């Protein structure tokens, strides 16, 4: 992936993360998130505390994938199965990670919740339902915010106000002029939605949606 963020690359990574049988490849999932981090970084240092947290979570997943039990971290499905069978979902002493007490499942759950926010936010932008700051904060209150304590909610609220207006925001996606960028955005939403739904169903089936 190139240094310059492109929205299309993010969509491609998330699209590629799903196999025909709806297995979700963790390598591609992480790649998609790396692209999102690039966009976040291009928005300026106000968003640094958010991208730092995402980078941290991605490095946990990458270290699990590169560790001695890495083969189990090939896909979302194999990760869930492995951590459930080995009693690692709640953290435990995971021999596969350098980080004690941190499971792949709880780490990915945080990103999964954020993906819902992104889907709502980008959907709103693509349908021109308001300005990016307004849509961002609306999407946040409908999703991620319920999982965050007050201090994070207020920091997030301040950061949202620094988002650029619609046209500059669309240009920052590196997907052409605003009308084209809107089309690309419209294509991103169902892809993010499918990744979200597959994860949500799997986590719900195994009662993993509230991992501490
Ligand atoms: C564009 C503005 C970005 C707004 C992001 C909204 C979320 C704000 C949340 C800020 C919280 C970050 C600080 C740390 C929080 C953690 O405590 C929390 C829980 O983890 P833990 O280990 O303490 O239990 N972490 C999270 O909830 C993860 C939050 C991740 C936020 C991910 C935001 C990704 C942003 C991507 C920007 C993309 C813009 C559009 C690009 C279009 C491309 C298709």
Boltz pocket constraint, residues with backbone or C-beta under 6 A from the ligand:
constraints:
  - pocket:
      binder: B
      contacts: [[A, 7], [A, 10], [A, 11], [A, 36], [A, 37], [A, 39], [A, 40], [A, 43], [A, 47], [A, 49], [A, 50], [A, 53], [A, 54], [A, 110], [A, 111], [A, 114], [A, 117], [A, 118], [A, 122], [A, 136], [A, 140], [A, 144], [A, 147], [A, 152], [A, 156], [A, 160], [A, 163], [A, 173], [A, 188], [A, 212]]
      max_distance: 6.0
